[in-house]
Amino acid sequence: MSKRVRKAVFPAGGLGTRFLPATKVIPKEMLALVDKPIIQYGVEEAIASGIEHIIIVTGRGKGAMEDHFDISYELDATLEKKGKKELLELSRNISSLARISYVRQKEPLGLGHAVLCAKDLVGDEPFAVLLPDDVIDAQVPCIKQMIDVFNEKGGSVLATMTIEGAAISAYGVLAGSQDSANPRIYNCTGMVEKPKLEDAPSKQAIIGRYVLTPAVFELLERTTPGAGGEIQLTDGILALLKHEKVFGYTFEGKRFDAGDKFGMLQATVEFALKRNDLGPKFRDYLKGLAL
């Protein structure tokens, strides 16, 4: 019987250059989507999926993330003194979301290297990986959907979404065949990184959610660094395929690329419209614009 997926790794050591100058002093993971940092959406998704231990892989200048998920005695004391009970509860809830550990990635040497940094904290059990830039709005949390597939199939699971046309060239693309019992599941035979449209093995683009077996750590340790000395997670998963089954899963929900300015704007609009306190006024405002 497979061990339960209890831990989730958040690679958050990147420089966030696409959002300069804002990210010169603010980690990109702490940029606000409406009124919550991007990374908090992923942490809440993981917790709602049954994850008990969050492992955030940080880098230089990322201390704001640790402060955000920690207790803020000064803020809490001020809010309590002023009788702002709702804001006090909001602040305290953030610091009690989950058990959170941090590990430092000393150099940005690729996604595979970032995941490898979490090896000692993950140990010998399956784990999830969530890229904070990918914010997913779903009725059933995306990682919960994937853990269910992992429990059913007993192999690593990669989140995919169907991409039509030339846009597929911006993604890693899954090679494989649909599962006969569930068309959302793909039996993975390989992956191609950013192929030309005519070379893409499918329309299934891999996005920032993974459920992996611990065997991937040893394979990442053996992976030869590529361009820029980086170790890619894709290479580790391709090596894993030689030893274990790997599955793609087309999740139910909508994904926003919050690591991109346009994607961040899309997410901000759609998340704001869903809010009871903001939606009606914001919708009226948008209707009144001379577009």
N, C-alpha and C positions, 0 to 999 in steps of 0.2 A: 504494500500500500504506500503510495507516495506521501511524503510529508506535506503538511498544509502550508500554503503560501502565507507567511506572516509578516514578511519584510518587504519594503519597497525602497529602491535606490533612486535618488533624484540627482542626476548630474547637473551641477549648477556652477561650474568653474569657468565658463566661457566669458569672453570680454564684452560681448554685446555691442559690437562696433556699429551694427545697423541702426542703433538708436542714439548714437552720438549727436549732440553733446550731452544729452540727458544722462547717459550711462558713464560719463567721465567719473562721477563720484557715487552714483546710485547703481547697484547691481540690476541688470536687466530683469531679473526674476522678481525684483521689488517694484517694478513699474506698476502703476495702478490700473486695473481693469474695472471701471466704474469706481468702486471704493475698496477693493481688495487687491493685494499684490498678486501678480500672475501665479506665483508658486503656491499661494494658498489654495487656489482652485484645485490644483493637482493633489495637494496634501489632503484636502477634504474628500476628493474622489477616492483616494487610497483608503482613508479611514472608513468611508461608506462601503467599501468593498471588503471590509474585514481585516485590513492590514493593521498590525499592532505596533510595528516599529518602523519609523521613517529614518532613512539614512541619507543625509544631504552631503553631496561631494562638493566642497566649496573651493575657492581659490583666493588669491590676494584681493583685498578690498571688498570682501563679501560679508563683513561683520554685521551689516544691517539685517541680514536674514536671521542670524542667530538672535539678535536683539528683538526682532519682530515676534519670534515664537517663544521668547523668554518672558518672565514676569517683569513688568515695569512698575516697581514700587512707587516711584515718584508720581507717575501718571495716575495709578490707581488711587493713591492717597489724595491727590488733587480732585479727582472725580468724585470720590467718596465725600470729601469735605464740602463740595458744591452740590451734593445730593443728586448727581447725574447717574441714577441707578442703571438705566439702560446702557449707557456708554461704558460704565464700569463692568457690567456683565459681559459686554462685547469684548472688552480688553482682556478680561480674565479667561473667557472662553478660548481665545487664541492661544494663550499660554498653556492651556490644558487639553489641547486638541489631541495630542498623541505623545508617545515616547519618541523623542527625536535625538538622533546622534549626528555628529558632524565628523567628516574626515577631509583632510586637506589634499587637494591635487596641486602639487607644487608648480607644475608647468601644464599648460593646456596642450596635452599630447594626444588628443583624440577621444572620441566617445568610448571606445573600447578601453582605453587607459583609465578614463574616469570611472567606469564600472569596475574595473580591476582594483581600483583604490578601495572599494567597499568590501573586498574579499573577506578580510578578517572579521568584519562586523556581520556579514551575511552568514558565513560558516557553510556547513554542509547541508543546505536546504534550498528548495526552490525559492525564487524571489521575483518581484516585479521591478521593472524599470519604467519610470515616467519622465519624459522630457518636459520640463515646465513650460517651454514655448508652445507646446500643443495643448490648447484648452479645448476640452470636449464636453459639449452640452448633450447629455443623454439621460433618459428616464431611469434606466438601469446603468449605474456607473460603468464606464468602458472597461476598467480593470476587473470589475466583478464579472462582466460577461466573459472576459478572457480567462479568468481563474476557473470559471465553470467549464470552459473548453479544456483547459489543462487537466482538470480533475477527471473529465470524461475520457480524454485521449491519452493522457500520461506523457505528453511531450511538450517541448517549448512552444510558445504561441507568440506570433507577431501580429500586431494590429495592421490591417490594411484598409484602404478605401479605393473605390473605383474612380479612376481618372481617365477622362476621354481626351483624345487628341494629343497635340504636341506638349501639353503641360506635364505629361508623364515623364519627360526628360529631366525634370527637376527632382526626381525621387529615386530611391532604391526600389526596384520592381521585382515582384515575386514570380518565380517560375514554378509551375506545378499544375495540379488538376483539382477540380472541385470534388469534394467528398460526396459520395453517392447518397448518404443519409441526410446531409445538411449542406445546402448550397452556399452558406456563409463560410464554411470551413474549406480550406485548401490544403491538400497534401503537398508540402513544399519539396521541390527537388533542387532548388537553387535560387540565386538572387543576382540581379545585374544592377550595378550602381549607375544611375543617371544615363540610361541608354537613349539613343536616337529613337524617334517614334517607330521607325521601321524595324528596329532591332529589339524593341521591348517584348519580352516573353509573355506578357499579359497586360491587363489594364489595372492590376492590383498593386497600388503604391503602398510601400511600407511607411508607417508614420510612428510617432514617438511613444508607443506603448509596447512593452514586451513582458512576457512571463517566461523566465528562463530556468533551466536546471543548473545546479552548481558546477556541473562538468565544464561549463563555458569558461570558468576562471582559469583552469589549467591550460585550455586551448588559447585563451588570450595571452597568457604568459609566454606561450611558444610562438605567438604571431609576430612575424617580421614587420617592423614599422614601415609605413609607406611614405608618401610625399609629406615633407615637413616633419618627418620623424614621428608621425601620428600612428596610433594603433586603432584600427576601426572595429567597431562592434560587429559590422557585417562580416568581416573576415573570421571573427571568432565563431559566428553562427554558421557560416559556410563549413568551417572545420567540424562543428558540432553535428552537422548533417551527415557526416560520414560514420557517426557512431550512434546517433539517436534520431528518432522522427521529430520533425519540426513542422508546425502547422501555421498557416495564415488564417486570420479571422477577420472578415468584413464586419466591423462592429456596427451596432445600431446607435445612431446619434450624429451630431454635427460637429466637425472639427474646425477650429480656428487656429491659424498660424499667428500666434501672438508675438512671434519673434520677428515679424515683418510689419512695417508701418501700416500698410493697407489692411492686413489681417487683423491687426490690433484695433484699427478703426471699425472694421466690420463687427468684431466681437463686442466692442464698447456699445455700439448702436443696438445690437440684438440683445445683449444682456440688460441694458438699460430699459429697453421696451418691455422686457419680461417682468420688471419690478413693479409691484403695486404702488410704491411711493413715487416712482419716477415715470413709469410707462405712459399714463394718460397725458401728463403735461408735455412729455418729450415727443409723443406721437403728434400732438397738436402743433408743437413747434416745427416738427419736420414737414407737416402738411402745409404750413404757412410759408415755407421757403420758396423763393422764386428759382426753381431748378430748371 
